[in-house]
Amino acid sequence: MVLEKDVDCPACGETNAFYRTAATTLHLGEKTKWRCPECGFGYVEINGISTLSA
């Protein structure tokens, strides 16, 4: 279980350590919410598929 990971934050424009704020299991798989501590930007992953824009 990973509690933080480095992600390129689109709001800050730099790589930050995003922190896991929530996780739950759905019929689609595990849903995990991640948040940037610098600006508060957040995104969701379901089974490792991210909602961040490509």
Backbone as a ProteinNet text record, in pm:
[ID]
protein_1_A
[PRIMARY]
MVLEKDVDCPACGETNAFYRTAATTLHLGEKTKWRCPECGFGYVEINGISTLSA
[TERTIARY]
84.6	0	89.7	84.8	165.4	86.1	150.1	82.3	119.7	227.7	266.7	339.5	332.3	405.5	431.7	540	577.6	498.9	433.1	348.1	373.7	369.5	378.4	244.9	242	119	88	-28.4	-61.9	-90.1	-131	-160.2	-32	61.6	188	289.8	282.1	378.6	510	514.9	637.6	601.6	700.5	678.2	670.6	562.6	542.6	507.1	524.5	484.3	335.7	251.4	107.9	81.5	-13.9	-48.1	-183.5	-194.4	-320.3	-415.8	-532.4	-629	-743	-769.6	-877.4	-858.2	-914.8	-914.3	-1034.1	-1095.9	-1209.1	-1214	-1282.7	-1296.3	-1434.8	-1438.9	-1563	-1574.9	-1685	-1700.5	-1602	-1549.8	-1450.6	-1308.5	-1287.4	-1154.6	-1130.3	-1004.5	-971.9	-971.8	-1043.8	-1048.9	-963.1	-866.6	-774.5	-774.3	-783.9	-778.1	-641.2	-582.1	-450.2	-460.8	-382.9	-388.2	-248.2	-225.5	-99.3	-101.5	-2.6	-1.5	30.7	93.1	131.9	13.1	-70.6	-179	-318	-326.4	-455.4	-518.4	-449.2	-501.1	-514.7	-624.7	-646.5	-691.4	-669.2	-716.2	-748	-812.8	-857.8	-795.1	-762.4	-718.8	-813.3	-851.3	-928	-849.2	-806.9	-721.9	-597.6	-538.4	-416.8	-437.5	-562.5	-592.1	-626.4	-551.6	-559.4	-656.2	-713.3	-798.2	-718	-585.1	-500.7	-501.2	-500.1	-497.4	-362.3	-363.5	-242.1	-148.3
-117.4	0	124.4	198.4	318.2	438.7	521.7	638.5	768.1	765.4	883.3	839	924	898.1	1028.7	1031.9	1151.8	1158.6	1273.3	1293.6	1434.4	1452	1584.7	1655.2	1754.5	1826.4	1928.8	1918.3	2014.8	2154.8	2166.3	2297.8	2370.1	2296.6	2356.6	2368.5	2276.5	2275.8	2210.2	2133.4	2064.2	1929.9	1846.2	1715.6	1730.5	1679.9	1685	1546.2	1526.1	1400.8	1411.8	1341.6	1339	1239.6	1272.5	1186.2	1121.1	993.9	922.2	970.3	1018	1070.6	973.7	879.7	783.1	665.7	551.8	433.9	347.7	290.4	200.6	100.6	-8.9	-110.3	-100.8	-90.5	-83.8	-207.8	-220.3	-332.1	-322.5	-202.1	-181.6	-210.6	-215.8	-235.7	-136.5	-113.6	-20.9	123.7	209.5	353.2	424	503.3	574.6	722.5	807.6	952.6	1003.1	1090.9	1148	1299.6	1366.8	1511.5	1569	1683.5	1757	1843.8	1830.7	1910.9	2058.9	2089.8	2228.3	2314.1	2261.1	2343	2286	2160.8	2099.7	2031.1	2028.8	1960.6	1812.2	1752.7	1611.4	1538.2	1407.6	1323.6	1185	1103.7	970.3	866.5	751.5	635.6	519.8	446.8	323.9	213.4	115.2	5.6	57.6	166	220.4	309.8	326.2	414.8	552	651.1	785.2	875.3	973	1074.8	1197.6	1194.8	1305.5	1311.4	1430.9	1444	1398.5	1344.1	1288.1	1394.4
0	0	0	-107.7	-123.5	-71.3	10.3	65.5	-5.2	-82.3	-159.3	-285.3	-389.3	-512.6	-583.9	-659.5	-734.2	-864.3	-885	-1002.9	-1055.4	-1187.5	-1247.3	-1226.7	-1139.6	-1106.7	-1216.1	-1281.1	-1386.2	-1331.8	-1207	-1148.8	-1106.4	-1045.6	-999.7	-1113.1	-1208.9	-1318.1	-1283.7	-1175.4	-1137	-1073.5	-1050	-989.2	-838.4	-780.7	-635.5	-584.7	-454.9	-391.5	-358.2	-434.2	-407.5	-295.5	-208.1	-96.8	-118.9	-81.8	-94.7	13.5	-26.9	68.7	96.4	4.9	24.5	-70.3	-31.8	-118.1	-81.8	-183.4	-162.8	-276.8	-255.2	-358.7	-420.6	-552.1	-628.5	-715.1	-786	-878.2	-994.8	-1021.1	-1126.7	-1080.1	-950.4	-893.1	-781.7	-747.6	-639.5	-688.9	-619.8	-649.1	-545	-592.3	-503.5	-538	-436.3	-455.4	-411.6	-494.2	-468.3	-466.5	-380.6	-368.3	-353.8	-422.3	-413.7	-287.4	-199.2	-77.3	-102.5	-215.1	-244.6	-286.8	-377.3	-432.8	-407.1	-362	-335.4	-455.1	-570.3	-688.6	-658.7	-701.4	-677.2	-801.9	-802.8	-911.8	-857.3	-940.2	-900.8	-993.2	-936.4	-1014.1	-984.4	-1088.8	-1070.9	-1138.9	-1057.8	-1105.3	-1176.3	-1127.7	-1185	-1305.2	-1351.3	-1463.5	-1405.8	-1445.5	-1388.5	-1461.6	-1390.1	-1451.4	-1494.1	-1472.4	-1518.4	-1669.2	-1724.5	-1870.7	-1925.3	-2044.5	-2104.9	-2152.5
[MASK]
++++++++++++++++++++++++++++++++++++++++++++++++++++++

